[in-house]
Amino acid sequence: MASHQPVPPRLALDSASNQGGGDDDDSADDGCFDNDDDDDDDDPGHSSTSYQCSLAGDLDDDDAWIAPADMAILKALPSSDAATLKAGDSPALHHRPHHRIRRLPKGTRPLRFIGEGAANAVFEIKDDCAAADFTGLLLRVAKVQRGQAPSFNYPAQQRFYQASIKPLLGGHAVHQELVILHKSGIVDKLNQLLQDIDSTRKSKFRGTFVGQSDWGFLVEDMRPRGE
């Protein structure tokens, strides 16, 4: 690729992407996982300060928990990023049809750990709410070392994906959309699952967990049918 073309941050293929296995088994690349070994100082997917998403307050009736800078990004996202789910949408975004974003309902649970890379983990999720149809989608979330504050900025990363990656790859781009995790309780469930299987994970990934955040990504499930 020519040097003048934009390079997507934290979207490099991470060959060490599956649960278990030897530490040197790096033969299978998987685009679901990111490699964060590079310097992230100029990464639009990272905030310059710690990105603390879980804010205080019971704000189910609005989106006051969304940082102003992130709200500006959401308003500027292309209309093609709109989700079509009619139930469980973020209320304050509901009246802007071009920027409806799915909200993970309470009770959503991880059904299966799919795999991980250096920066992300991917899960199959399930919810009993009939309107929350996640068929064909997986939940991708950023990881942190135990005890570290999260720094990944999901809205900024989605903006980069929409503005720079999709135009380059066109129909070959794997579908990715923002999803609201705010008050869903899913992060604690994901981390409990990772804790339960920690001994089976590759040694270089042990001790890493999902950062507390109000955001995540729903990404296209690229697994062969039947898995």
Residue frames as a rotation matrix with the C-alpha (Angstrom) as fourth column:
MET 1
0.578 0.816 0.000 0.00
0.816 -0.578 0.000 0.00
0.000 0.000 -1.000 0.00
ALA 2
0.022 -0.583 0.812 1.35
0.454 -0.718 -0.528 3.39
0.891 0.381 0.249 -0.85
SER 3
-0.634 -0.407 -0.658 2.67
0.749 -0.112 -0.653 5.33
0.192 -0.907 0.376 2.08
HIS 4
-0.924 0.269 0.271 0.25
-0.279 -0.960 0.002 8.22
0.261 -0.074 0.963 1.54
GLN 5
-0.077 0.952 -0.296 -2.81
-0.105 0.287 0.952 6.06
0.991 0.105 0.078 2.15
PRO 6
0.064 0.142 0.988 -4.27
-0.951 -0.291 0.103 6.08
0.302 -0.946 0.116 5.67
VAL 7
-0.596 -0.302 -0.744 -3.35
-0.064 0.942 -0.331 3.13
0.800 -0.150 -0.581 7.81
PRO 8
0.467 0.872 0.146 -6.13
-0.232 -0.038 0.972 2.02
0.853 -0.488 0.184 10.18
PRO 9
-0.433 -0.647 0.628 -4.93
-0.778 -0.084 -0.623 2.18
0.456 -0.758 -0.467 13.80
ARG 10
-0.589 0.113 0.800 -5.25
-0.620 0.571 -0.537 -0.92
-0.518 -0.813 -0.266 15.96
LEU 11
0.592 0.806 -0.021 -6.75
-0.631 0.447 -0.634 -2.84
-0.502 0.388 0.773 13.07
ALA 12
-0.271 -0.755 -0.598 -3.67
-0.921 0.384 -0.067 -4.79
0.280 0.532 -0.799 12.08
LEU 13
0.592 0.486 -0.643 -4.24
-0.345 0.874 0.342 -8.52
0.728 0.019 0.685 11.95
ASP 14
-0.025 -0.541 0.841 -3.21
-0.993 0.109 0.040 -10.25
-0.113 -0.834 -0.540 15.14
SER 15
-0.192 -0.095 -0.977 -2.07
-0.562 0.827 0.031 -13.77
0.805 0.555 -0.212 14.38
ALA 16
-0.931 -0.113 -0.346 -2.33
0.204 0.625 -0.753 -14.89
0.302 -0.772 -0.559 18.01
SER 17
-0.622 0.744 0.244 -6.09
-0.666 -0.667 0.335 -14.70
0.412 0.046 0.910 17.98
ASN 18
0.198 0.767 -0.610 -7.53
-0.271 0.641 0.718 -17.89
0.942 0.023 0.335 19.37
GLN 19
0.604 0.109 0.789 -8.12
-0.796 0.059 0.602 -19.29
0.019 -0.992 0.122 22.81
GLY 20
0.711 -0.354 0.608 -5.52
-0.049 0.837 0.544 -21.72
-0.702 -0.417 0.578 24.09
GLY 21
0.898 -0.400 0.182 -2.81
0.298 0.249 -0.921 -23.16
0.323 0.882 0.343 21.89
GLY 22
0.182 -0.932 -0.312 0.93
0.969 0.116 0.218 -22.70
-0.167 -0.342 0.925 21.97
ASP 23
0.414 -0.072 -0.908 2.48
0.213 -0.961 0.174 -19.29
-0.885 -0.265 -0.382 22.32
ASP 24
-0.565 -0.738 -0.368 4.34
-0.222 -0.294 0.930 -19.69
-0.795 0.607 0.002 19.05
ASP 25
-0.415 0.498 0.762 1.35
0.826 0.557 0.086 -20.76
-0.381 0.665 -0.642 16.97
ASP 26
-0.209 0.247 -0.946 0.97
-0.085 -0.969 -0.233 -17.60
-0.974 0.032 0.224 14.90
SER 27
-0.883 -0.239 0.403 -0.02
0.325 0.307 0.894 -19.11
-0.337 0.921 -0.193 11.58
ALA 28
-0.214 0.900 0.380 -3.69
0.948 0.097 0.304 -18.10
0.236 0.425 -0.874 11.48
ASP 29
-0.996 -0.084 0.027 -4.58
0.079 -0.985 -0.154 -14.44
0.039 -0.151 0.988 11.06
ASP 30
-0.168 0.983 -0.078 -8.01
0.981 0.175 0.086 -13.18
0.098 -0.062 -0.993 12.08
GLY 31
-0.560 -0.072 0.825 -9.27
0.324 -0.936 0.138 -9.68
0.762 0.345 0.548 11.32
CYS 32
0.561 0.824 -0.081 -11.48
0.379 -0.169 0.910 -9.67
0.736 -0.541 -0.407 14.42
PHE 33
0.695 -0.356 -0.624 -8.50
0.668 -0.002 0.744 -8.99
-0.266 -0.934 0.237 16.63
ASP 34
0.891 -0.340 0.300 -6.18
-0.175 -0.868 -0.464 -6.02
0.418 0.361 -0.834 16.91
ASN 35
0.249 -0.895 -0.371 -2.48
0.901 0.355 -0.251 -5.75
0.356 -0.271 0.894 17.53
ASP 36
0.957 0.159 0.243 -1.60
0.066 -0.935 0.349 -2.98
0.283 -0.318 -0.905 19.96
ASP 37
0.425 -0.871 -0.245 2.14
0.853 0.294 0.432 -3.54
-0.304 -0.393 0.868 20.06
ASP 38
-0.205 -0.504 0.839 2.73
0.769 -0.613 -0.180 -0.33
0.605 0.609 0.513 18.11
ASP 39
-0.905 -0.156 -0.395 2.93
0.365 -0.761 -0.536 3.16
-0.217 -0.630 0.746 19.58
ASP 40
-0.096 0.975 0.202 -0.64
0.986 0.066 0.152 4.45
0.135 0.214 -0.967 20.07
ASP 41
-0.555 -0.154 -0.818 0.23
0.501 -0.847 -0.180 8.12
-0.665 -0.509 0.547 20.63
ASP 42
-0.827 0.212 -0.520 -1.32
-0.490 -0.727 0.482 9.16
-0.276 0.653 0.705 17.30
ASP 43
-0.853 0.522 -0.004 -4.17
0.483 0.791 0.375 6.65
0.199 0.318 -0.927 17.35
PRO 44
-0.625 0.676 0.391 -7.56
-0.559 -0.737 0.380 8.31
0.545 0.019 0.838 16.92
GLY 45
0.231 0.727 -0.646 -9.04
0.036 0.657 0.753 5.33
0.972 -0.197 0.125 18.71
HIS 46
-0.115 -0.315 -0.942 -7.38
0.956 0.222 -0.191 6.40
0.269 -0.923 0.276 21.93
SER 47
0.870 0.353 0.344 -8.08
0.230 -0.908 0.351 9.40
0.436 -0.227 -0.871 24.07
SER 48
0.025 -0.934 0.357 -5.17
-0.128 -0.358 -0.925 11.46
0.992 -0.023 -0.128 25.33
THR 49
-0.532 -0.127 0.837 -6.38
-0.837 -0.068 -0.543 10.93
0.126 -0.990 -0.070 28.88
SER 50
-0.966 0.167 0.199 -7.90
0.097 0.943 -0.318 7.92
-0.240 -0.288 -0.927 30.55
TYR 51
-0.600 0.790 -0.130 -11.26
-0.479 -0.223 0.849 7.20
0.641 0.572 0.512 28.91
GLN 52
-0.950 0.311 0.036 -13.45
0.118 0.462 -0.879 6.60
-0.290 -0.831 -0.475 31.95
CYS 53
-0.733 0.681 -0.004 -16.86
-0.116 -0.119 0.986 5.77
0.671 0.723 0.166 30.51
SER 54
-0.138 0.741 -0.657 -18.83
0.764 0.501 0.405 4.48
0.630 -0.446 -0.636 33.46
LEU 55
-0.708 -0.098 0.700 -20.21
-0.158 -0.943 -0.291 7.71
0.689 -0.317 0.652 34.87
ALA 56
-0.888 0.394 -0.238 -22.26
0.344 0.225 -0.912 8.17
-0.306 -0.891 -0.335 38.02
GLY 57
-0.583 0.742 -0.331 -26.00
-0.675 -0.669 -0.312 8.73
-0.453 0.041 0.891 37.88
ASP 58
-0.425 0.563 0.709 -29.13
0.488 0.802 -0.345 6.89
-0.763 0.199 -0.615 36.88
LEU 59
-0.396 0.126 -0.910 -29.63
-0.548 -0.827 0.123 8.26
-0.737 0.547 0.396 33.39
ASP 60
-0.562 0.218 0.798 -31.72
0.523 0.841 0.138 5.68
-0.641 0.495 -0.587 31.60
ASP 61
0.448 0.892 0.061 -33.99
0.646 -0.276 -0.711 8.40
-0.618 0.358 -0.700 30.21
ASP 62
0.940 -0.166 -0.299 -31.30
-0.316 -0.754 -0.576 10.33
-0.130 0.636 -0.761 28.34
ASP 63
0.643 -0.765 0.032 -27.72
0.658 0.531 -0.534 10.26
0.392 0.365 0.845 27.13
ALA 64
0.884 -0.290 0.367 -26.19
-0.395 -0.882 0.255 12.76
0.250 -0.370 -0.895 29.54
TRP 65
0.657 -0.668 0.350 -23.50
0.042 0.496 0.867 10.18
-0.753 -0.555 0.354 30.31
ILE 66
0.525 -0.468 0.711 -22.06
0.851 0.261 -0.456 10.61
0.028 0.844 0.536 26.81
ALA 67
-0.220 -0.709 -0.670 -19.08
0.587 -0.645 0.490 12.97
-0.779 -0.285 0.558 26.77
PRO 68
0.529 0.470 -0.706 -19.70
-0.175 -0.754 -0.633 16.11
-0.830 0.459 -0.316 24.65
ALA 69
-0.315 -0.727 -0.610 -16.78
-0.819 -0.117 0.562 15.27
-0.480 0.677 -0.559 22.37
ASP 70
-0.888 0.023 0.459 -18.17
0.152 0.957 0.246 11.80
-0.434 0.288 -0.854 21.78
MET 71
0.124 0.992 0.016 -21.66
0.469 -0.044 -0.882 13.15
-0.874 0.117 -0.471 21.14
ALA 72
0.276 -0.098 -0.956 -20.20
-0.651 -0.751 -0.111 15.43
-0.708 0.653 -0.271 18.48
ILE 73
-0.796 -0.591 -0.126 -18.59
-0.519 0.561 0.646 12.41
-0.311 0.580 -0.753 16.83
LEU 74
-0.588 0.636 0.500 -21.85
0.489 0.772 -0.406 10.47
-0.644 0.006 -0.765 16.94
LYS 75
0.389 0.775 -0.498 -23.75
0.063 -0.561 -0.825 13.30
-0.919 0.290 -0.267 15.29
ALA 76
0.122 -0.448 -0.886 -21.15
-0.864 -0.487 0.128 13.44
-0.489 0.749 -0.446 12.52
LEU 77
-0.586 -0.348 0.731 -21.12
-0.051 0.917 0.396 9.73
-0.809 0.195 -0.555 11.73
PRO 78
-0.846 0.266 -0.462 -22.35
-0.500 -0.091 0.861 8.90
0.188 0.960 0.210 8.21
SER 79
0.033 0.974 0.223 -25.95
-0.991 0.061 -0.123 7.80
-0.133 -0.217 0.967 7.95
SER 80
0.218 0.010 -0.976 -24.81
-0.503 0.858 -0.103 4.37
0.837 0.513 0.192 6.76
ASP 81
-0.816 -0.563 -0.133 -23.77
-0.149 0.427 -0.892 3.69
0.559 -0.708 -0.432 10.35
ALA 82
-0.264 0.790 0.554 -27.38
-0.957 -0.284 -0.050 3.81
0.118 -0.544 0.831 11.52
ALA 83
-0.991 0.070 0.113 -28.76
0.042 0.971 -0.237 0.69
-0.126 -0.230 -0.965 13.16
THR 84
-0.542 0.834 -0.100 -32.32
-0.404 -0.155 0.902 -0.39
0.737 0.529 0.421 12.45
LEU 85
-0.662 0.301 -0.686 -33.23
0.658 0.673 -0.340 -1.94
0.360 -0.676 -0.643 15.78
LYS 86
-0.106 0.733 0.671 -36.52
0.017 -0.674 0.739 -0.41
0.994 0.090 0.059 16.91
ALA 87
0.914 0.407 -0.014 -36.40
0.001 0.033 0.999 -1.49
0.407 -0.913 0.030 20.54
GLY 88
0.642 -0.672 -0.369 -33.61
0.689 0.295 0.662 -0.77
-0.336 -0.680 0.652 22.99
ASP 89
0.199 -0.574 0.794 -32.21
0.650 -0.529 -0.545 2.20
0.733 0.625 0.268 21.11
SER 90
-0.688 -0.470 -0.553 -30.48
0.720 -0.535 -0.442 4.98
-0.088 -0.702 0.706 22.98
PRO 91
0.207 0.959 -0.194 -33.42
0.891 -0.267 -0.367 7.33
-0.404 -0.097 -0.910 23.79
ALA 92
0.289 -0.090 -0.953 -31.74
-0.003 -0.996 0.093 10.67
-0.957 -0.024 -0.288 23.11
LEU 93
-0.757 -0.586 -0.289 -30.47
-0.319 -0.055 0.946 9.41
-0.570 0.809 -0.145 19.76
HIS 94
-0.414 0.643 0.645 -33.82
0.633 0.712 -0.304 7.89
-0.654 0.283 -0.702 18.79
HIS 95
0.589 0.721 -0.364 -35.15
0.266 -0.599 -0.755 11.10
-0.763 0.348 -0.545 17.26
ARG 96
0.114 -0.604 -0.789 -32.12
-0.861 -0.456 0.225 11.28
-0.495 0.653 -0.572 14.95
PRO 97
0.865 0.391 0.315 -32.82
-0.247 0.878 -0.410 8.36
-0.437 0.277 0.856 12.60
HIS 98
0.687 -0.662 -0.299 -29.43
-0.295 0.121 -0.948 8.66
0.664 0.740 -0.112 10.93
HIS 99
-0.378 -0.893 0.243 -27.66
-0.567 0.016 -0.824 8.02
0.732 -0.449 -0.512 14.23
ARG 100
0.692 0.609 0.388 -29.63
-0.700 0.436 0.565 5.35
0.174 -0.662 0.729 15.98
ILE 101
-0.410 -0.887 -0.211 -27.28
-0.684 0.452 -0.573 3.12
0.604 -0.090 -0.792 17.91
ARG 102
0.339 0.548 -0.765 -28.19
0.058 0.799 0.598 -0.22
0.939 -0.247 0.239 19.39
ARG 103
-0.078 -0.282 0.956 -28.19
-0.954 -0.258 -0.153 -0.56
0.290 -0.924 -0.249 23.14
LEU 104
-0.634 -0.177 -0.753 -27.31
-0.027 0.978 -0.207 -3.89
0.773 -0.111 -0.625 24.74
PRO 105
0.396 0.864 0.312 -30.30
-0.416 -0.134 0.899 -4.78
0.819 -0.486 0.306 26.97
LYS 106
-0.237 -0.344 0.908 -29.88
-0.966 0.181 -0.184 -5.74
-0.101 -0.921 -0.375 30.59
GLY 107
0.509 0.394 0.766 -29.65
-0.417 0.891 -0.181 -9.49
-0.753 -0.227 0.617 30.84
THR 108
0.766 -0.351 -0.538 -27.43
-0.481 0.241 -0.843 -9.85
0.426 0.905 0.016 27.79
ARG 109
0.605 -0.552 0.573 -24.87
-0.362 0.451 0.816 -12.53
-0.709 -0.701 0.073 28.53
PRO 110
-0.241 -0.745 -0.622 -21.79
-0.964 0.111 0.240 -13.98
-0.110 0.658 -0.745 26.86
LEU 111
0.831 0.556 0.026 -22.69
-0.539 0.817 -0.206 -17.24
-0.136 0.157 0.978 25.19
ARG 112
0.743 -0.636 0.211 -19.18
0.657 0.752 -0.045 -18.13
-0.130 0.172 0.977 24.09
PHE 113
0.353 -0.761 -0.544 -15.65
-0.314 -0.644 0.697 -16.73
-0.881 -0.075 -0.466 24.11
ILE 114
0.996 0.072 0.044 -14.59
0.022 0.283 -0.959 -16.67
-0.081 0.957 0.280 20.47
GLY 115
0.310 -0.948 0.075 -10.99
0.920 0.280 -0.275 -15.50
0.239 0.154 0.959 20.78
GLU 116
0.870 -0.081 -0.486 -8.65
0.162 -0.884 0.438 -12.62
-0.465 -0.460 -0.756 21.45
GLY 117
0.424 -0.813 0.399 -5.68
0.537 -0.130 -0.834 -10.68
0.729 0.568 0.382 20.23
ALA 118
-0.575 -0.745 -0.339 -3.31
0.731 -0.280 -0.623 -8.35
0.369 -0.606 0.705 22.01
ALA 119
-0.971 0.129 0.200 -5.87
-0.170 -0.964 -0.205 -5.54
0.167 -0.233 0.958 22.17
ASN 120
-0.241 0.971 0.007 -9.35
-0.944 -0.236 0.232 -7.03
0.227 0.050 0.973 21.86
ALA 121
-0.888 0.143 0.437 -11.54
0.001 0.951 -0.308 -9.94
-0.460 -0.273 -0.845 22.83
VAL 122
-0.563 0.705 -0.432 -14.52
-0.717 -0.156 0.679 -11.22
0.411 0.692 0.594 20.85
PHE 123
-0.830 0.374 0.413 -17.60
-0.101 0.629 -0.771 -12.91
-0.548 -0.682 -0.484 22.27
GLU 124
-0.609 0.792 -0.038 -20.80
0.205 0.203 0.957 -14.45
0.766 0.575 -0.286 21.03
ILE 125
-0.943 0.296 0.155 -23.64
-0.272 -0.414 -0.869 -12.90
-0.193 -0.861 0.471 23.04
LYS 126
-0.551 0.825 -0.126 -27.28
0.530 0.463 0.710 -13.70
0.644 0.324 -0.693 23.66
ASP 127
-0.904 0.398 0.153 -30.27
-0.385 -0.606 -0.696 -11.86
-0.185 -0.688 0.702 25.05
ASP 128
-0.676 0.696 0.242 -33.78
0.630 0.717 -0.300 -13.16
-0.382 -0.051 -0.923 25.66
CYS 129
-0.099 0.625 -0.775 -35.35
-0.177 -0.777 -0.604 -9.94
-0.979 0.077 0.187 24.39
ALA 130
0.318 0.309 0.896 -36.97
0.708 0.552 -0.442 -10.75
-0.631 0.775 -0.043 21.05
ALA 131
0.993 0.117 -0.031 -36.15
0.072 -0.777 -0.625 -7.31
-0.097 0.618 -0.780 19.64
ALA 132
0.376 -0.925 -0.057 -32.44
-0.768 -0.345 0.539 -7.65
-0.518 -0.159 -0.840 20.42
ASP 133
0.955 0.003 0.298 -31.43
0.160 0.839 -0.519 -9.79
-0.252 0.543 0.801 17.48
PHE 134
0.316 -0.924 -0.216 -27.67
-0.715 -0.382 0.585 -10.24
-0.623 -0.031 -0.782 17.34
THR 135
0.669 -0.017 0.744 -27.74
0.343 0.894 -0.288 -12.96
-0.660 0.448 0.604 14.71
GLY 136
0.638 -0.483 0.599 -24.61
0.695 0.028 -0.718 -12.80
0.330 0.875 0.354 12.59
LEU 137
0.458 -0.462 0.760 -22.90
-0.348 -0.880 -0.325 -10.35
0.818 -0.116 -0.564 14.96
LEU 138
0.221 -0.480 -0.849 -20.23
0.852 0.518 -0.071 -10.72
0.474 -0.707 0.524 17.63
LEU 139
0.997 0.073 0.038 -19.30
0.040 -0.831 0.555 -8.35
0.072 -0.552 -0.831 20.44
ARG 140
0.174 -0.984 0.033 -15.77
0.751 0.111 -0.651 -6.98
0.637 0.138 0.759 20.20
VAL 141
0.986 0.150 0.067 -14.36
0.056 -0.689 0.722 -5.11
0.155 -0.709 -0.688 23.19
ALA 142
0.267 -0.939 0.219 -11.00
-0.363 -0.309 -0.879 -3.61
0.893 0.155 -0.423 24.09
LYS 143
0.646 -0.139 -0.750 -8.84
0.625 0.661 0.416 -5.22
0.438 -0.738 0.514 26.75
VAL 144
0.444 -0.588 0.677 -6.64
-0.658 -0.726 -0.200 -3.78
0.609 -0.356 -0.709 29.48
GLN 145
-0.507 -0.638 -0.579 -4.15
0.108 0.620 -0.778 -5.22
0.855 -0.457 -0.245 31.90
ARG 146
0.253 0.609 -0.752 -5.59
0.827 0.266 0.495 -6.02
0.501 -0.747 -0.437 35.31
GLY 147
0.159 -0.114 -0.981 -5.95
0.837 -0.512 0.196 -2.81
-0.524 -0.851 0.014 37.33
GLN 148
-0.864 -0.504 0.009 -5.34
0.421 -0.711 0.563 -0.45
-0.277 0.490 0.826 34.40
ALA 149
-0.089 0.829 -0.552 -7.81
-0.096 -0.559 -0.823 2.23
-0.991 -0.020 0.129 33.36
PRO 150
0.241 0.241 0.940 -9.36
0.854 0.407 -0.324 1.91
-0.461 0.881 -0.107 29.88
SER 151
-0.357 -0.433 -0.828 -8.11
-0.015 -0.883 0.469 4.28
-0.934 0.179 0.309 27.19
PHE 152
-0.820 0.045 0.571 -9.83
0.555 0.306 0.773 3.06
-0.140 0.951 -0.276 24.03
ASN 153
-0.521 0.637 -0.568 -12.20
-0.387 -0.769 -0.508 5.60
-0.761 -0.044 0.647 22.47
TYR 154
-0.398 0.421 0.815 -14.88
0.619 0.779 -0.100 3.66
-0.677 0.464 -0.571 20.61
PRO 155
0.687 0.709 -0.158 -16.68
0.345 -0.511 -0.787 6.61
-0.639 0.487 -0.596 18.95
ALA 156
0.311 -0.651 -0.693 -13.40
-0.719 -0.638 0.277 7.99
-0.622 0.412 -0.666 17.59
GLN 157
-0.689 -0.566 0.452 -12.43
-0.184 0.741 0.646 4.56
-0.701 0.362 -0.615 16.29
GLN 158
0.017 0.780 0.626 -15.82
0.708 0.433 -0.558 4.17
-0.706 0.452 -0.544 14.61
ARG 159
0.737 0.182 -0.651 -15.37
-0.201 -0.861 -0.468 7.56
-0.645 0.476 -0.598 12.95
PHE 160
-0.252 -0.911 -0.328 -12.01
-0.744 -0.035 0.667 6.42
-0.619 0.412 -0.669 11.59
TYR 161
-0.586 0.111 0.803 -13.54
0.323 0.940 0.106 3.17
-0.743 0.321 -0.587 10.37
GLN 162
0.435 0.877 0.203 -16.32
0.600 -0.114 -0.792 5.03
-0.672 0.467 -0.575 8.56
ALA 163
0.776 -0.102 -0.623 -14.14
-0.340 -0.899 -0.277 7.78
-0.531 0.427 -0.732 7.12
SER 164
0.034 -0.927 -0.373 -10.98
-0.956 -0.139 0.260 5.90
-0.293 0.348 -0.891 6.21
ILE 165
-0.685 -0.358 0.634 -11.41
-0.287 0.933 0.217 2.13
-0.669 -0.034 -0.742 6.20
LYS 166
0.127 0.836 0.535 -14.77
0.363 0.462 -0.809 1.61
-0.923 0.297 -0.245 4.51
PRO 167
0.731 0.139 -0.669 -13.94
-0.492 -0.573 -0.656 3.93
-0.474 0.808 -0.350 1.59
LEU 168
-0.262 -0.922 -0.286 -10.72
-0.932 0.165 0.323 1.98
-0.251 0.351 -0.902 0.99
LEU 169
-0.888 -0.156 0.433 -12.15
-0.157 0.987 0.032 -1.51
-0.432 -0.039 -0.901 1.30
GLY 170
-0.506 0.760 -0.407 -15.67
-0.782 -0.206 0.588 -0.90
0.363 0.616 0.699 0.05
GLY 171
0.527 0.830 -0.182 -17.75
-0.718 0.549 0.427 -4.07
0.454 -0.094 0.886 0.09
HIS 172
0.122 -0.568 -0.814 -14.79
0.204 0.817 -0.539 -6.04
0.971 -0.100 0.216 1.44
ALA 173
-0.619 -0.334 0.711 -14.89
-0.546 -0.466 -0.696 -4.19
0.564 -0.819 0.106 4.77
VAL 174
-0.597 0.396 -0.698 -16.14
0.643 0.756 -0.121 -6.32
0.480 -0.521 -0.706 7.64
HIS 175
0.256 0.794 0.551 -19.29
0.153 -0.596 0.788 -4.78
0.954 -0.118 -0.274 9.12
GLN 176
-0.614 -0.389 -0.686 -18.70
0.752 -0.025 -0.659 -2.90
0.239 -0.921 0.308 12.37
GLU 177
0.121 0.669 0.734 -21.11
0.119 -0.743 0.658 -0.76
0.986 0.008 -0.169 14.37
LEU 178
-0.787 -0.311 0.533 -21.10
-0.422 -0.358 -0.833 0.93
0.450 -0.880 0.151 17.74
VAL 179
0.119 0.838 -0.533 -23.21
0.379 0.458 0.804 -0.59
0.918 -0.298 -0.263 20.48
ILE 180
-0.050 -0.049 0.998 -24.08
-0.732 -0.678 -0.070 0.97
0.680 -0.733 -0.002 23.83
LEU 181
-0.299 -0.142 -0.944 -23.13
0.404 0.877 -0.260 -1.14
0.864 -0.459 -0.205 26.85
HIS 182
-0.722 -0.049 0.691 -24.14
-0.447 -0.729 -0.518 1.51
0.529 -0.682 0.504 29.38
LYS 183
-0.349 0.539 0.767 -25.84
-0.898 0.042 -0.438 -0.09
-0.269 -0.841 0.469 32.40
SER 184
0.363 0.460 -0.810 -26.13
-0.704 0.705 0.084 -3.46
0.610 0.540 0.580 30.65
GLY 185
0.541 -0.241 0.806 -23.82
-0.688 0.424 0.589 -5.19
-0.483 -0.873 0.063 33.14
ILE 186
0.980 -0.080 -0.180 -22.18
-0.062 0.741 -0.669 -7.10
0.187 0.667 0.722 30.30
VAL 187
0.266 -0.962 0.054 -18.57
-0.596 -0.208 -0.776 -6.09
0.758 0.174 -0.629 31.04
ASP 188
-0.118 -0.285 0.951 -18.54
-0.965 0.260 -0.042 -7.78
-0.235 -0.923 -0.305 34.45
LYS 189
0.721 0.447 0.529 -19.96
-0.316 0.892 -0.323 -10.94
-0.616 0.066 0.785 32.88
LEU 190
0.834 -0.487 -0.259 -17.33
-0.182 0.199 -0.963 -10.91
0.521 0.850 0.077 30.15
ASN 191
-0.047 -0.916 0.398 -14.57
-0.811 -0.198 -0.551 -10.52
0.584 -0.349 -0.733 32.72
GLN 192
0.198 0.174 0.965 -15.96
-0.796 0.603 0.055 -13.32
-0.572 -0.778 0.258 34.85
LEU 193
0.981 0.162 0.105 -15.85
-0.062 0.779 -0.624 -15.57
-0.183 0.606 0.774 31.82
LEU 194
0.500 -0.863 -0.069 -12.26
-0.335 -0.119 -0.935 -14.54
0.798 0.491 -0.349 31.05
GLN 195
-0.087 -0.504 0.859 -11.32
-0.993 -0.023 -0.114 -15.15
0.077 -0.863 -0.499 34.68
ASP 196
0.578 0.419 0.700 -12.88
-0.536 0.842 -0.062 -18.61
-0.616 -0.339 0.711 34.58
ILE 197
0.945 -0.192 0.265 -10.89
0.322 0.686 -0.653 -19.62
-0.056 0.702 0.710 31.49
ASP 198
0.742 -0.662 -0.101 -7.72
-0.662 -0.748 0.041 -17.65
-0.103 0.037 -0.994 32.25
SER 199
0.075 -0.769 0.635 -5.60
-0.434 0.548 0.715 -20.77
-0.898 -0.329 -0.293 32.71
THR 200
0.259 0.090 0.962 -6.51
0.646 0.724 -0.242 -21.97
-0.718 0.684 0.130 29.20
ARG 201
0.984 0.098 -0.146 -5.61
-0.025 -0.744 -0.668 -18.71
-0.174 0.661 -0.730 27.46
LYS 202
0.435 -0.887 0.156 -2.27
0.540 0.119 -0.833 -18.14
0.720 0.447 0.531 25.77
SER 203
0.097 -0.443 -0.891 0.23
0.990 -0.048 0.132 -17.09
-0.101 -0.895 0.434 28.38
LYS 204
-0.848 -0.499 0.179 0.80
0.522 -0.846 0.112 -13.67
0.096 0.188 0.977 26.81
PHE 205
-0.384 0.790 0.478 -2.92
-0.094 -0.549 0.831 -12.88
0.919 0.274 0.285 27.14
ARG 206
0.094 0.429 -0.898 -3.46
0.832 0.462 0.308 -14.11
0.547 -0.776 -0.313 30.68
GLY 207
-0.336 -0.178 -0.925 -4.29
0.827 -0.526 -0.199 -11.39
-0.451 -0.831 0.324 33.16
THR 208
-0.992 0.116 -0.057 -5.83
-0.129 -0.861 0.492 -9.11
0.008 0.495 0.869 30.54
PHE 209
-0.418 0.908 -0.040 -9.49
0.760 0.325 -0.563 -8.28
-0.498 -0.266 -0.826 30.85
VAL 210
-0.026 0.522 0.852 -12.17
0.840 -0.451 0.302 -6.12
0.542 0.724 -0.427 29.26
GLY 211
-0.943 -0.331 -0.020 -11.90
0.300 -0.826 -0.478 -2.44
0.141 -0.457 0.878 30.16
GLN 212
-0.213 0.897 -0.387 -14.94
0.744 -0.108 -0.660 -0.89
-0.634 -0.428 -0.644 31.82
SER 213
-0.988 -0.086 -0.129 -16.70
-0.025 -0.731 0.682 1.07
-0.153 0.677 0.720 29.11
ASP 214
-0.135 0.985 -0.109 -20.13
-0.219 -0.137 -0.966 2.20
-0.966 -0.107 0.234 28.04
TRP 215
0.421 0.205 -0.884 -19.32
-0.879 -0.151 -0.453 1.27
-0.226 0.967 0.117 24.44
GLY 216
-0.164 -0.519 0.839 -18.42
0.023 0.848 0.529 -1.74
-0.986 0.106 -0.127 22.37
PHE 217
-0.503 0.013 -0.864 -18.49
-0.848 -0.198 0.491 -2.89
-0.165 0.980 0.110 18.75
LEU 218
0.435 0.550 0.713 -20.81
-0.124 0.821 -0.558 -5.31
-0.892 0.154 0.425 17.03
VAL 219
-0.381 -0.655 -0.653 -18.83
-0.814 -0.097 0.573 -6.93
-0.438 0.750 -0.496 14.24
GLU 220
0.428 0.544 -0.722 -19.78
-0.860 0.490 -0.140 -9.32
0.278 0.681 0.678 11.49
ASP 221
0.330 -0.250 0.910 -19.44
-0.439 0.813 0.382 -12.97
-0.836 -0.525 0.159 12.45
MET 222
0.184 -0.384 -0.905 -16.99
-0.980 0.002 -0.200 -14.33
0.079 0.923 -0.376 9.86
ARG 223
-0.530 -0.379 0.758 -16.93
-0.526 0.849 0.057 -17.89
-0.665 -0.368 -0.649 11.22
PRO 224
-0.853 0.258 -0.453 -18.00
-0.261 0.541 0.799 -20.72
0.451 0.801 -0.394 8.93
ARG 225
0.079 0.971 0.226 -21.62
-0.871 -0.042 0.489 -21.69
0.484 -0.235 0.843 9.42
GLY 226
0.635 0.264 -0.726 -22.16
0.021 0.934 0.357 -24.33
0.772 -0.242 0.588 12.05
GLU 227
-0.443 -0.840 -0.313 -19.38
0.432 0.106 -0.896 -23.23
0.786 -0.532 0.316 14.38
